[in-house]
């Protein structure tokens, strides 16, 4: 075991003891407000290469099975651990010296996102799918790189007991961006359509909407330029290529397994499946709205605006509850609620087009998603060693998406074969292993405490 890893404190998640007042006031700290803006920059690309893109492609007449397969573009987020050590360790010429390790990579990634979105804006899926898929890959890769740097920057910006609240502020910005890249892009596209061609796919309207989204990334660029670097540890330069490979590629992951030993298997299994119900269901949500007859205005007002507001509320409730009651208890609650609310989508599929029913389903689903997400980000942050925050958090967040995104790629084929109701019921059943793993992760902590383990503690449900 290296001296660096043993001397470096790990971000842990001890049983919270803050009062409710202190738990809420932490959201007004400068670090939380900074995360609000940077979370907005991080949240912009996701729907534009996944959810909103699926709406655009379905409107363009692309088959549901093809849309499901194209969701594999999102696997870029699942493999970001591969290049996370580069973001963690490799300085950028001039930029790193001028801005610092995290901010320099953030700025480069944001420029990449802007270029990718502009390329998607200028590509017509009805003419050829290849160009829009290629630019979506560029956007996803740049967005994943931004996530790597931003997650490390967030972890290095506040102490361990504030990570859940910092995650909630990040989620607020992220969800506001999702309103803009979800409801906003639909509103822009709808208002840019030519009335005489109503009911037909109009690529010019989508081009306008995506170009506005590309320009919106400037909010993150300005924040990066005006922010200061976090308090990450200065890393000594490697004396050889072998030493660099050891410190950059091997040590971050070896450190995790040294600290958690066999407990790592339970932790990684939980991370791999915790969001599977929501991620798999989410790919077919927008095609479902189109096929059920919901209009752009109905979707943007109920799903993309009101729904995201409910997610934001859930995120803040989840963050505060995590600080008050402990993250593992809230993880269990979030897993239960996520599975149950997917069953409500099956009920909506049986009803058909009904705006009141849609409002009810979206209220429950997005509130549950916010609670689960806020607690889960806090949990992932608690597992990292600050010396390797970018690499280790990238491993966790990549693993969180890898299996769900892969399974989601077949979601369109499942719907074509069995229908929407059976699909939503199946996604709810995917949540059963999650409940078992949350329970197991809590008991792993208890057993390690009884054995006198030095494994960083998390509270159990």
Rosetta blueprint (number, residue, H / E / L):
1 X L
2 X L
3 X H
4 X H
5 X H
6 X H
7 X H
8 X L
9 X L
10 X E
11 X L
12 X L
13 X E
14 X L
15 X L
16 X L
17 X L
18 X L
19 X L
20 X H
21 X H
22 X H
23 X H
24 X H
25 X H
26 X H
27 X H
28 X H
29 X L
30 X H
31 X H
32 X H
33 X H
34 X H
35 X H
36 X H
37 X H
38 X H
39 X H
40 X H
41 X H
42 X H
43 X H
44 X H
45 X H
46 X H
47 X H
48 X H
49 X H
50 X L
51 X H
52 X H
53 X H
54 X H
55 X H
56 X H
57 X H
58 X H
59 X H
60 X L
61 X L
62 X L
63 X L
64 X H
65 X H
66 X H
67 X H
68 X H
69 X H
70 X H
71 X H
72 X H
73 X H
74 X H
75 X H
76 X H
77 X H
78 X H
79 X L
80 X L
81 X H
82 X H
83 X H
84 X H
85 X H
86 X H
87 X H
88 X H
89 X H
90 X L
91 X L
92 X L
93 X L
94 X L
95 X H
96 X H
97 X H
98 X H
99 X H
100 X L
101 X H
102 X H
103 X H
104 X H
105 X H
106 X H
107 X H
108 X H
109 X H
110 X H
111 X H
112 X H
113 X H
114 X H
115 X H
116 X H
117 X H
118 X H
119 X H
120 X H
121 X H
122 X L
123 X L
124 X L
125 X L
126 X L
127 X L
128 X L
129 X H
130 X H
131 X H
132 X H
133 X H
134 X H
135 X H
136 X H
137 X H
138 X H
139 X H
140 X H
141 X H
142 X H
143 X H
144 X H
145 X H
146 X H
147 X H
148 X H
149 X H
150 X H
151 X H
152 X H
153 X H
154 X H
155 X H
156 X L
157 X L
158 X L
159 X L
160 X H
161 X H
162 X H
163 X H
164 X H
165 X H
166 X H
167 X H
168 X H
169 X H
170 X H
171 X H
172 X H
173 X H
174 X H
175 X H
176 X H
177 X H
178 X H
179 X H
180 X H
181 X H
182 X H
183 X H
184 X H
185 X H
186 X H
187 X H
188 X H
189 X H
190 X H
191 X H
192 X L
193 X L
194 X L
195 X H
196 X H
197 X H
198 X L
199 X L
200 X L
201 X L
202 X L
203 X H
204 X H
205 X H
206 X H
207 X H
208 X H
209 X H
210 X H
211 X H
212 X H
213 X H
214 X H
215 X H
216 X H
217 X L
218 X H
219 X H
220 X H
221 X H
222 X H
223 X H
224 X H
225 X H
226 X H
227 X L
228 X L
229 X L
230 X L
231 X L
232 X L
233 X L
234 X L
235 X L
236 X L
237 X L
238 X L
239 X L
240 X L
241 X H
242 X H
243 X H
244 X H
245 X H
246 X H
247 X H
248 X H
249 X H
250 X H
251 X H
252 X H
253 X H
254 X H
255 X H
256 X H
257 X H
258 X H
259 X H
260 X H
261 X L
262 X L
263 X H
264 X H
265 X H
266 X H
267 X H
268 X H
269 X H
270 X H
271 X H
272 X H
273 X H
274 X L
275 X L
276 X H
277 X H
278 X H
279 X H
280 X H
281 X H
282 X H
283 X H
284 X H
285 X H
286 X H
287 X H
288 X H
289 X H
290 X H
291 X H
292 X H
293 X L
294 X L
295 X L
296 X H
297 X H
298 X H
299 X H
300 X H
301 X H
302 X H
303 X H
304 X H
305 X H
306 X H
307 X H
308 X H
309 X H
310 X H
311 X H
312 X H
313 X H
314 X H
315 X H
316 X H
317 X H
318 X H
319 X H
320 X H
321 X H
322 X H
323 X H
324 X H
325 X H
326 X L
327 X H
328 X H
329 X H
330 X H
331 X H
332 X H
333 X H
334 X H
335 X H
336 X H
337 X H
338 X H
339 X H
340 X H
341 X H
342 X H
343 X H
344 X H
345 X H
346 X H
347 X H
348 X H
349 X H
350 X H
351 X H
352 X L
353 X L
354 X L
355 X H
356 X H
357 X H
358 X H
359 X H
360 X H
361 X H
362 X H
363 X H
364 X H
365 X H
366 X H
367 X H
368 X H
369 X H
370 X H
371 X H
372 X H
373 X H
374 X H
375 X H
376 X H
377 X H
378 X H
379 X H
380 X H
381 X H
382 X H
383 X L
384 X L
385 X E
386 X H
387 X H
388 X H
389 X H
390 X H
391 X H
392 X H
393 X H
394 X H
395 X H
396 X H
397 X H
398 X H
399 X H
400 X H
401 X H
402 X H
403 X H
404 X H
405 X H
406 X H
407 X H
408 X H
409 X L
410 X L
411 X H
412 X H
413 X H
414 X H
415 X H
416 X H
417 X H
418 X H
419 X L
420 X H
421 X H
422 X H
423 X H
424 X H
425 X H
426 X H
427 X H
428 X H
429 X H
430 X L
431 X L
432 X H
433 X H
434 X H
435 X H
436 X H
437 X H
438 X H
439 X H
440 X H
441 X H
442 X H
443 X H
444 X H
445 X H
446 X H
447 X H
448 X H
449 X H
450 X H
451 X L
452 X L
453 X L
454 X L
455 X L
456 X L
457 X L
458 X E
459 X L
460 X L
461 X L
